[in-house]
Amino acid sequence: MKKTTWIGLAAVVVVLGAAVFFGYRKWDVQNGSAREEALALMPTDASAILFADFDGLRQAPFFAKLYAWAPKPQSDADYTQFVKETGFDYERDLQRITIAVEKRRQDSTLFAILDGKFDRQKISAYALKDGSAVKTGAREIFSVPVSGTAKKVSFAFLRNDRIAVTDDANLAVFLDAKKRPEDDVDWRARFERLAGSPVFAVVRQDAAVGTALAAQAPGGLRSPQLSTLLDQLQWITLAAKPENDRLRVVAEGECTAEATARQLVDLMNGVVILAQLGLNDAKTRQQLDPAAREAYLEVLKSAEVSKIDRGDTKSVRLVFDITPGFLEAARRAPPVMPDSTPSKPLPGRAPAPRKGHT
């Protein structure tokens, strides 16, 4: 990777940061305000919005274990030079990331707000080495080529500690976008539910998520019924919050039909039961390291599936814990569902007709 630019690095942080780091956040008024301001800048026509608070993540015991567990990237001479010239190291200086993903036909566009400790003068000078800048009103928008491609990424300082960045050709489209009040209310309601989580993702369902997940599931756990029900969810949220040495993960799906929610609860409970049966199978006991097997069972035993009635919407919630034992087991060898896993249909009633699906 030659002459990696600031924006290219920021894009890597956006993609990897949300997927790798989890932690704990003691919210105060200032940080809560910064979080709300960044979320308010997200486009309401996004397909998904992700948020991670790195300041708190670095303080959590679970984060330290996860960091030790995660594969370390190879040292990169270009990144070392970037840090030297800009004074910015994302592991040290990045405070928060808020990311919006927009689907445009077959392509996706990223728009992100990065909060951190930036040297504005140095970063601007670094961007101008290979890129350009134009002033639009009070803003100076930098455009930088992505090494090895014909694409460019754009960024602008919204203030000294906040940068807006996108891989779209026009950053101003995001910064000056007019929002429909009804869409803003929908996103904000879900952000408020997740206010206590330092890491979360909110997905507005407009594609076959269930079908995509089913394609990745082990053969014994594939269920057309489950895929169909997941595809009927209008919203999906995923949040994580460490509790001492473990990570509490909460996944929630929203729909408008009571029958869909009820059937999804039955099927999700069925998935948990089948996974436990597979791990307790005699053949599995021979194939799996005993400590790893116990770690996987510990996660399954912590799983709780429930239904929540919010009036106009019905939600199905799945809660489970990621434990130190699971991290250690995953580090040594990824879990593999044994061949003896029951292949019969998951328990539950047939899915309801897709009326009212959006």
C-alpha positions as CSV (number, residue, x, y, z in Angstrom):
1,M,0.0,0.0,0.0
2,K,1.9,3.0,-1.2
3,K,1.3,6.6,-0.1
4,T,-1.7,5.7,2.0
5,T,-3.5,9.0,2.6
6,W,-5.2,10.2,5.7
7,I,-8.6,9.5,4.3
8,G,-7.7,6.0,3.2
9,L,-6.6,5.3,6.7
10,A,-9.7,6.7,8.1
11,A,-11.8,4.5,5.9
12,V,-9.9,1.5,7.2
13,V,-10.6,2.7,10.8
14,V,-14.3,3.0,9.9
15,V,-14.5,-0.6,8.6
16,L,-12.2,-2.3,11.1
17,G,-13.0,-0.2,14.2
18,A,-16.7,-1.0,14.4
19,A,-16.1,-4.7,13.9
20,V,-13.2,-5.3,16.3
21,F,-13.4,-3.1,19.3
22,F,-16.0,-3.3,22.1
23,G,-15.9,-1.8,25.6
24,Y,-17.5,0.1,28.4
25,R,-18.5,3.8,28.6
26,K,-19.3,5.9,31.6
27,W,-21.5,8.5,30.0
28,D,-21.3,12.1,31.1
29,V,-23.0,15.2,29.8
30,Q,-20.2,16.2,27.5
31,N,-19.7,12.8,25.9
32,G,-23.4,12.3,25.6
33,S,-23.7,15.5,23.8
34,A,-20.9,14.7,21.4
35,R,-22.5,11.4,20.7
36,E,-25.9,13.0,20.0
37,E,-24.4,15.7,17.8
38,A,-22.6,13.1,15.6
39,L,-25.7,10.9,15.3
40,A,-27.8,14.0,14.3
41,L,-25.4,14.4,11.3
42,M,-26.2,11.0,9.9
43,P,-28.4,10.8,6.7
44,T,-31.9,9.6,7.4
45,D,-32.0,7.6,4.2
46,A,-29.2,5.4,5.4
47,S,-29.5,1.6,5.3
48,A,-27.4,1.3,8.5
49,I,-25.8,3.5,11.1
50,L,-23.0,2.3,13.4
51,F,-21.5,4.0,16.5
52,A,-18.4,3.2,18.6
53,D,-17.0,5.2,21.5
54,F,-13.3,4.4,21.7
55,D,-12.5,6.6,24.7
56,G,-14.4,4.2,26.9
57,L,-13.4,1.1,25.1
58,R,-9.8,1.6,26.0
59,Q,-10.7,1.6,29.7
60,A,-12.6,-1.7,29.8
61,P,-11.1,-5.0,31.1
62,F,-13.0,-6.9,28.3
63,F,-11.5,-4.6,25.7
64,A,-8.0,-5.4,26.9
65,K,-8.8,-9.1,26.6
66,L,-10.3,-8.6,23.1
67,Y,-7.3,-6.6,22.0
68,A,-5.0,-9.3,23.1
69,W,-7.1,-11.9,21.3
70,A,-7.6,-10.0,18.0
71,P,-5.0,-10.6,15.2
72,K,-2.5,-7.8,15.1
73,P,-2.0,-6.1,11.7
74,Q,1.5,-6.2,10.2
75,S,3.6,-3.1,10.7
76,D,3.2,-0.8,7.7
77,A,5.9,1.7,6.8
78,D,3.5,4.0,5.1
79,Y,1.3,4.2,8.2
80,T,4.3,4.8,10.4
81,Q,5.2,7.7,8.1
82,F,1.6,9.0,8.2
83,V,1.7,9.0,12.0
84,K,5.0,10.8,11.9
85,E,3.8,13.5,9.5
86,T,0.3,14.1,11.0
87,G,0.8,13.2,14.7
88,F,-2.4,11.1,14.5
89,D,-2.5,7.5,15.6
90,Y,-6.0,6.0,15.5
91,E,-5.2,3.5,18.4
92,R,-4.4,6.5,20.6
93,D,-6.2,9.5,19.3
94,L,-9.5,8.3,17.8
95,Q,-12.3,9.0,20.3
96,R,-15.6,8.2,18.5
97,I,-16.8,6.9,15.1
98,T,-20.3,7.3,13.7
99,I,-20.9,5.7,10.3
100,A,-23.7,5.7,7.9
101,V,-24.0,3.1,5.0
102,E,-26.2,4.1,2.0
103,K,-27.2,1.6,-0.6
104,R,-27.3,2.9,-4.2
105,R,-28.4,0.1,-6.4
106,Q,-25.6,-2.4,-6.3
107,D,-23.1,-0.1,-4.6
108,S,-22.8,1.2,-1.0
109,T,-21.5,4.6,0.1
110,L,-19.9,5.4,3.4
111,F,-20.3,8.6,5.3
112,A,-18.6,8.9,8.7
113,I,-18.0,11.4,11.5
114,L,-14.7,10.9,13.3
115,D,-14.1,12.6,16.6
116,G,-10.5,12.7,18.0
117,K,-7.4,14.6,18.7
118,F,-6.3,16.0,15.4
119,D,-3.6,18.3,14.3
120,R,-5.6,20.2,11.7
121,Q,-2.6,21.9,10.0
122,K,-0.5,18.8,9.7
123,I,-3.4,16.6,8.4
124,S,-4.4,19.2,5.8
125,A,-0.8,19.5,4.6
126,Y,-0.5,15.7,4.4
127,A,-3.7,15.5,2.3
128,L,-2.5,18.2,-0.1
129,K,0.6,16.2,-0.9
130,D,-1.4,13.9,-3.3
131,G,-4.9,15.5,-3.2
132,S,-6.6,18.9,-3.6
133,A,-8.9,21.2,-1.7
134,V,-11.8,23.5,-2.6
135,K,-13.6,26.0,-0.5
136,T,-17.4,25.9,-0.4
137,G,-18.7,28.6,1.9
138,A,-17.0,28.3,5.2
139,R,-15.8,24.8,4.5
140,E,-12.6,23.5,3.0
141,I,-13.2,20.1,1.4
142,F,-10.2,17.9,0.7
143,S,-10.3,15.3,-2.1
144,V,-7.7,12.5,-2.0
145,P,-7.1,9.6,-4.4
146,V,-7.3,6.1,-3.0
147,S,-4.0,4.3,-3.8
148,G,-4.4,1.7,-6.5
149,T,-7.9,2.8,-7.7
150,A,-9.5,5.5,-9.7
151,K,-11.7,6.5,-6.7
152,K,-11.3,9.5,-4.5
153,V,-12.4,10.1,-0.9
154,S,-13.3,13.5,0.5
155,F,-13.1,15.0,4.0
156,A,-13.6,18.3,5.8
157,F,-13.0,19.6,9.3
158,L,-16.3,20.5,10.9
159,R,-14.2,21.7,13.9
160,N,-10.7,21.0,15.2
161,D,-11.7,17.7,16.9
162,R,-14.3,16.5,14.3
163,I,-13.9,15.3,10.7
164,A,-16.6,14.3,8.2
165,V,-15.4,11.8,5.5
166,T,-17.0,9.9,2.6
167,D,-16.1,7.8,-0.3
168,D,-18.8,9.6,-2.3
169,A,-17.7,12.2,-4.9
170,N,-19.7,15.0,-3.1
171,L,-19.3,15.4,0.6
172,A,-21.6,18.4,0.6
173,V,-24.5,16.2,-0.3
174,F,-24.3,14.7,3.2
175,L,-23.5,17.8,5.1
176,D,-26.3,19.9,3.5
177,A,-28.9,17.2,3.2
178,K,-32.5,18.1,4.2
179,K,-34.0,15.4,6.4
180,R,-37.6,14.4,6.6
181,P,-38.9,14.8,10.2
182,E,-40.6,11.4,10.2
183,D,-37.4,9.6,9.2
184,D,-35.4,11.5,11.8
185,V,-37.9,10.5,14.5
186,D,-37.6,6.8,13.6
187,W,-33.8,6.8,13.8
188,R,-33.7,8.9,17.0
189,A,-36.1,6.6,18.8
190,R,-33.7,3.7,18.3
191,F,-30.7,5.7,19.2
192,E,-32.3,6.6,22.5
193,R,-32.9,3.0,23.3
194,L,-29.2,2.3,22.8
195,A,-28.0,5.3,24.7
196,G,-26.3,3.1,27.4
197,S,-24.3,1.1,24.8
198,P,-20.8,2.2,23.8
199,V,-21.0,0.2,20.5
200,F,-24.1,-0.4,18.5
201,A,-25.5,-0.7,15.0
202,V,-29.0,0.1,13.7
203,V,-30.2,-1.4,10.4
204,R,-33.3,-0.3,8.5
205,Q,-34.4,-3.5,6.8
206,D,-34.7,-3.2,3.0
207,A,-33.0,-6.4,1.9
208,A,-33.1,-10.1,2.4
209,V,-31.0,-10.2,5.6
210,G,-32.5,-13.5,6.6
211,T,-31.5,-15.1,3.3
212,A,-28.0,-13.8,3.6
213,L,-27.6,-15.1,7.1
214,A,-29.0,-18.5,6.2
215,A,-26.4,-18.9,3.5
216,Q,-23.6,-18.6,6.1
217,A,-25.2,-20.9,8.7
218,P,-24.0,-24.5,9.3
219,G,-26.0,-27.0,7.3
220,G,-27.9,-28.3,10.4
221,L,-29.0,-24.9,11.4
222,R,-30.3,-23.6,8.1
223,S,-34.0,-22.9,8.2
224,P,-36.1,-21.5,5.4
225,Q,-38.7,-20.6,8.1
226,L,-36.1,-18.6,10.0
227,S,-34.9,-16.8,6.9
228,T,-38.4,-15.8,5.9
229,L,-39.2,-14.4,9.3
230,L,-36.0,-12.4,9.5
231,D,-36.7,-10.9,6.1
232,Q,-40.0,-9.5,7.6
233,L,-38.2,-7.4,10.2
234,Q,-38.3,-3.6,9.5
235,W,-35.5,-2.7,11.9
236,I,-32.6,-4.7,13.4
237,T,-30.4,-3.4,16.2
238,L,-27.2,-4.8,17.7
239,A,-25.6,-3.4,20.8
240,A,-22.7,-4.5,23.1
241,K,-21.7,-3.5,26.6
242,P,-19.0,-5.1,28.8
243,E,-19.9,-6.2,32.3
244,N,-16.6,-6.9,34.1
245,D,-14.8,-9.5,32.1
246,R,-17.5,-10.4,29.7
247,L,-19.5,-8.8,26.9
248,R,-23.3,-8.6,27.0
249,V,-24.7,-8.6,23.5
250,V,-28.2,-7.6,22.7
251,A,-29.8,-8.1,19.3
252,E,-33.3,-7.0,18.5
253,G,-35.6,-7.2,15.5
254,E,-38.8,-5.2,15.0
255,C,-41.8,-6.0,13.0
256,T,-45.5,-5.0,12.9
257,A,-47.1,-8.5,13.1
258,E,-47.7,-10.2,16.4
259,A,-47.7,-13.6,14.7
260,T,-44.3,-13.0,13.1
261,A,-42.7,-12.0,16.4
262,R,-44.2,-15.0,18.2
263,Q,-43.0,-17.4,15.6
264,L,-39.5,-15.8,15.5
265,V,-39.2,-16.3,19.3
266,D,-40.1,-20.0,18.9
267,L,-37.6,-20.5,16.1
268,M,-34.8,-18.6,17.8
269,N,-35.3,-20.8,20.9
270,G,-35.1,-23.8,18.6
271,V,-31.8,-22.6,17.2
272,V,-30.4,-22.4,20.7
273,I,-31.7,-25.9,21.6
274,L,-30.3,-27.5,18.5
275,A,-26.9,-25.9,19.0
276,Q,-26.8,-27.2,22.6
277,L,-27.8,-30.7,21.3
278,G,-25.0,-30.6,18.8
279,L,-22.4,-29.7,21.4
280,N,-23.6,-32.5,23.7
281,D,-23.5,-35.1,21.0
282,A,-21.0,-37.9,21.6
283,K,-19.2,-37.3,18.3
284,T,-18.8,-33.6,19.2
285,R,-17.3,-34.5,22.6
286,Q,-14.6,-36.5,20.8
287,Q,-13.9,-33.7,18.2
288,L,-13.9,-30.7,20.5
289,D,-11.4,-29.7,23.1
290,P,-13.4,-30.0,26.4
291,A,-12.6,-26.4,27.5
292,A,-13.7,-25.1,24.1
293,R,-16.9,-27.1,24.3
294,E,-17.7,-25.8,27.8
295,A,-17.0,-22.2,26.6
296,Y,-19.5,-22.6,23.7
297,L,-22.1,-24.1,26.0
298,E,-21.6,-21.3,28.5
299,V,-22.5,-18.8,25.8
300,L,-25.6,-20.8,24.7
301,K,-26.7,-21.2,28.4
302,S,-26.6,-17.4,28.8
303,A,-28.9,-16.8,25.8
304,E,-32.3,-15.4,26.4
305,V,-35.0,-14.9,23.8
306,S,-38.0,-12.7,24.6
307,K,-40.8,-10.7,22.9
308,I,-41.4,-7.0,23.6
309,D,-44.7,-5.2,22.7
310,R,-44.2,-1.6,21.8
311,G,-47.6,-0.9,20.5
312,D,-47.2,-0.3,16.8
313,T,-44.2,-2.6,16.7
314,K,-43.4,-6.0,18.2
315,S,-39.7,-6.8,19.0
316,V,-37.9,-10.1,19.4
317,R,-34.8,-9.7,21.6
318,L,-31.8,-12.1,21.9
319,V,-29.4,-11.5,24.8
320,F,-26.2,-13.5,25.3
321,D,-22.7,-13.1,26.9
322,I,-19.3,-13.4,25.3
323,T,-17.0,-14.8,28.0
324,P,-13.2,-14.9,28.4
325,G,-13.5,-18.7,27.8
326,F,-15.2,-18.1,24.5
327,L,-12.5,-15.7,23.4
328,E,-9.8,-18.2,24.4
329,A,-11.6,-21.0,22.6
330,A,-12.1,-18.9,19.5
331,R,-8.4,-17.9,19.5
332,R,-7.3,-21.5,19.5
333,A,-9.8,-22.8,17.0
334,P,-13.0,-21.4,15.5
335,P,-16.2,-23.3,16.5
336,V,-17.4,-25.9,13.9
337,M,-20.9,-27.3,14.0
338,P,-20.5,-31.1,14.0
339,D,-22.0,-33.3,11.2
340,S,-24.3,-35.0,13.8
341,T,-26.2,-31.8,14.3
342,P,-29.9,-32.6,13.9
343,S,-31.0,-31.5,10.4
344,K,-34.7,-31.7,11.0
345,P,-36.7,-28.4,10.7
346,L,-36.5,-26.1,13.7
347,P,-39.5,-26.1,16.1
348,G,-42.1,-23.5,15.5
349,R,-45.2,-22.8,13.4
350,A,-45.1,-22.0,9.7
351,P,-44.3,-18.3,9.0
352,A,-47.2,-15.9,8.6
353,P,-48.0,-14.4,5.2
354,R,-45.8,-11.4,4.4
355,K,-48.6,-8.9,4.6
356,G,-47.5,-5.4,5.5
357,H,-43.9,-6.2,4.8
358,T,-41.8,-3.2,3.9
